[in-house]
Amino acid sequence: MTAPVAGLFWTPYADWIYTVVSLSGLVLITWLVLGRSSGS
């Protein structure tokens, strides 16, 4: 994400949004890894 875009989308909730997105990404990756290893 470029600086201008970050500035446009910067809100008081930016930290919360970043945290939620990061956690969701980690959960998704973990789910995919565990799903593939246990499924196959």
Secondary structure, 3 states (H helix, E strand, C coil): CCHHHHHHCCCCCHHHHHHHHHHHHHHHHHHHHHHHHHHC
